[in-house]
Each structure stands twice: as structure tokens, then as C-alpha cells.
Amino acid sequence: MATSGTTTFESSFYIDDIITEAYERVGRFDYSGNDIKTARRSLNIMFQEWANRGLHYWEVKNNSITLVAGQAEYTMYRSTADGTSDETAVYGVDDILEASYRNSSNVDFSLTKINRSEYQGLSSKTQQGTPTQYFVQRFIDKVTITLYLTPGSTEAGNFINYYYVSRIQDAGAYTNEADVPYRFVPCMVAGLAYYLSQKFKPELVQQMKLLYEDELKRALEEDGSSSSSFITPKTYYPNV
């Protein structure tokens, strides 16, 4: 039996194809240019809603920021239109997952992520030295990472190496591919059909919602990379 020999369906499943499939699922086969525009808008809204659905591992990336003496805070803007990110920093960051200080010998030292209250409780925020902790703030148009201790002249030119979550890219042109892995293609289409049903087929909303949530649940469960876990009981020794 012959097979296609290809595994790249999603690489040519363009935005206009996604919109067509979603409209067909809600029973609309004739639609105008404005209908296509409103469907793309709904697709972008859905991508942003996915940010509230937990960590998307295909958007986890790695980068390093060059340290500057006396500078504790480093900024990563949403886009170049919002501002200029610090040297070697990237754009479109949603959150920082973990970070380490990397010295001139390329040796990493893990940093502890602290919250706002813990950072506020630090008595001498301008004290310089090797960073040991970091505090992340997430704004509308940027994400900032604030280090403690503040890098000094010895640390200048070294790096903060970090893993971050990047925002899902907008749909953009109708000839673009969607910024999602193949595992999320079914729930992406089901989700867009659900969003469109709210506008054009209210009687199908509940049905489309159930299908979408079911597809999304399976995709989220499959996302990521499995690893081994080891559980060791804690040993207590009685005083003698």
C-alpha cells in the first residue's frame, strides 16, 4: 500500500485554510472578505487566551543577557515598536522560567527566583557583587528582570542565561503558517470554530465549546517532554 511519505501537513496549512476549515465546521460555506478578517481576529484572540492555559513548551526558548556594571534591571520589550530591549535581550518574552549567572569561564551558577515581596524586603538593593537572585515583572508591553546583587565591574560582560516563554506569534498574513506545533492543529481549528459559532451560529456554541475543550485538553496533556522522577523518603535519626 502506497503512502505519501511526508509528515509536513501543518507546514502548508495556511491561515486561510484554517479559517476555511473552521467556517465549514459551523456550516458557513459562503463568506465575505470581512468574514475572513473577523475570523483572523478571533484566531489572534484565541492565541492570546492560550497564554492562560498553562505553559506551552514549544514556546520555551533560551537566551543570555550581557551584564552591565551598576545595572540591576534589564528589559525585554513586546516588540521593537514598544522600545529597545537591553543588549542581547530578545523581544516578545512572556515570562522568565529559570535563570543562572554565567561567568567568563562559561560556568553557570543557579539563581533563585523571588517574588515582589521578597525583593522589597531586601535592605540594600544597590549592593554590587555576583547576582544570586532575580525578580521578574510582567507588564503590558515588556518584561523586566531585576537582579540581586547588582552586577559590579567584575561581573560586567558576563551573562544571565535564562529560559523564557515566548508569546505565540500573531496570525498575520493569510498565507502564513500558524505558530503552533502539529499536535495543536486540531484544537486550533476546533477553537476557531467555537469562536466563530458565537458570532454566526449561537445554537452550536455549546457543541463547539465541548469539542474545542476536549481537543485542547488532549493537546495540553501531550505537550512537553517526559522525564524520570525519583522520590526518596526523608530519613530521621533519633537523638541518642
N, C-alpha and C positions, 0 to 999 in steps of 0.2 A: 504494500500500500504506500503510495507516494505521500509525502508531507511537504510543507512549504520550505522547511529548512531555515526559517527565520524566527526570531524571537523579539522583534522590534516594533510591534504594533503601535505601542504608545508613542514612539518617536515620530510617527506621521499622523497621529490622531490630533489634528489641529483644533484650535479654539472653535472655529466654525463647525467642525464635525461634532464636537462636544455639545454645542448649542443645538444642532440639528437632532441629535440623539435624545436630548432632554425634552425638546418640544414634541417629538414623536411619542415619548412616554406619557405625555399628558394629552395626547390626541390632537395636537395642532400641527397641521402639515402645510398650511399656507400662512406665512407671516411676513411682515414688512421689515424695512431697514431699521425702523425704530424698535421693533420687537427683538431684533438681533442685538441692538445696543443695550436694551434693558436686560437682556439675558447675560451679556458680558458683565454688566454692573452687578447683577446678582451673583455671578461667579466670583467676582472680586470680594464681595461682602462675605461669601461663604469661606473663602480662603482666610480672611481675617478672623472669622468665627472659629476656624480650626485652631487658632492660637490659644483658644480657651479649652481645647480638648486634650491638653497634656503635651508632652514632649514629642516632637516629630524628628526622628533620628536622622532622616535624610537631610535635614537642615542643620545638623550639628557639624561645625567646622572648627578649624584650628588656626590661630594667628598669634603673632608676637608684636608687642608694642615696645618701641625703643624708649628707655627711661631718660629723663632729663633731670639734672640736679636741681633740687628745690621744688620740683613739681610733683604734687601728690595726686592730682586729679587728671584723668585722661578721658577724652570724649570721642564717641563713635556716633556720628550723625545718621539719621534715617536715609538721607540722600545728599548729593552734592548741592542740591538746591537749598538745603536747610543750613549748611555750614561746612566748614572744612574740618575733617577729623584730624586728630593728632597724628604725628608722623608714624607711618607704618600701620596705623589703625585702619579699620575697614568701615564700610557703610552697611546699613540695613540690619544691625545687630538687634535682637530682641531681648536676650538675657545672657549673662555670663554664668556658665555652669561650674567651672573649676579653673584654678589658675596656679601658676608656680613662678618663682623668681629664677631666672636663668642667668648664671654668671658668665664671665668672659671665657671660662673653660668649658662652656656648654653643659654645666652641671645644674640640674633643677632642684629647687627647694620648694616643697609644697606650701602654699599659702592657705590660711583659714578664712573662709567667707563669713563675715559678720553682718548683723542687721543694723538698722539705723540707730536703735537704742544703744547697742554695744559700742558703735562708733562714737556716738555722742558722749558716752561715758569715759572715753579716753582723755586723759588730762592734758597731754602735750602733743597735739596733732601735728605740729610743725617739726617735731624732733626728727633729725635725719639719721639714716642708717639703712641697713638691709631690710626691705619690706618683709613682714611676716603675716599681715592680714590685709583684707580688702573688703570694701563696701560698695555695692552696686546700686545705682539709682536708675530707674526706668522712666523716661519722660515721653511726651508725645512724639517729639522729633529727634530724640537722641537717647543714648545710654551712656552713663559715666561710671568709671571705676576709680575709686579713691583708695590710695594705698596708705598703710601704716606699717612701718615707719615711712616717712617721706624720703625718697631716694636722695643720697648725697653725691658728692663728687666722685666717690669710689664706685658708686653704683651706676653713674651716668654712662650711657652707651650700652649697658646690659639690657635685658629684656624681661617683660612679663609675658610668659607664654600661657595662652588660655584657650579653652574650648568654649564656644559660644553657640547660641541658637540663632540662626539667620531667619529673617522674615520670608515667608513664601512670596515669590515674585508675582506681580500683577499679571493678569491675562494678556494685556497689551493688544497687539495686532491680531486680527482674526486668523492669520497664517502662522501664529506662534504655536509652539507646543506648551502644554501646561507644566508648571514647575512641580510636578508630583511624580513619584515612582509608580511603576506599573501596578503595584498592589493597591494603590489608592484610586485607580481609574474607575472601577465600578462604583465606589461610594461617591466619587466626584460627580459622575453623571447622575446618580440617584439623588444626590443632594441638590444639584441644579434643577432637576425635575421637580423636587419638593418646593424649592423656592419659586419656580415658575407657576406651580399649581396654586400658590397663594394669590397670584395675580390674575390668572386666567381660568383656573378650574378649582374653585373653592371646594367643590364636592369631592375632590380627590386628595385634599390636603392630608387627612389622617392616614390614608393608604400610602401616599408618597412619603410621609414622615416615617412610618414604620419601616418601609423598605430602606430608606436612607439610613436610619439609625442602626438597622441590622447590618448593612454593608459597612458602615463606618466602624462599628464595634469590632467586626472581624478584622478590618484593616489595622486598627489600633493595637489589637492583640498580637498581630503578626509583626508589627513594626519593631525595629530594634535588632539587637544581636544577642543571642543567648550566651550565657557564661556559667561556669560552675560556681556553686555556692557551698561553703563549708561552715558548719555550725559546731563549735566546740563548747562544751559545758564549762562554766566557771568553777574552778576548784577552790574550796575554802579549807584552810588549815586551822584547827582549833589551837588556842593558846595553851601552852604547857608550862 
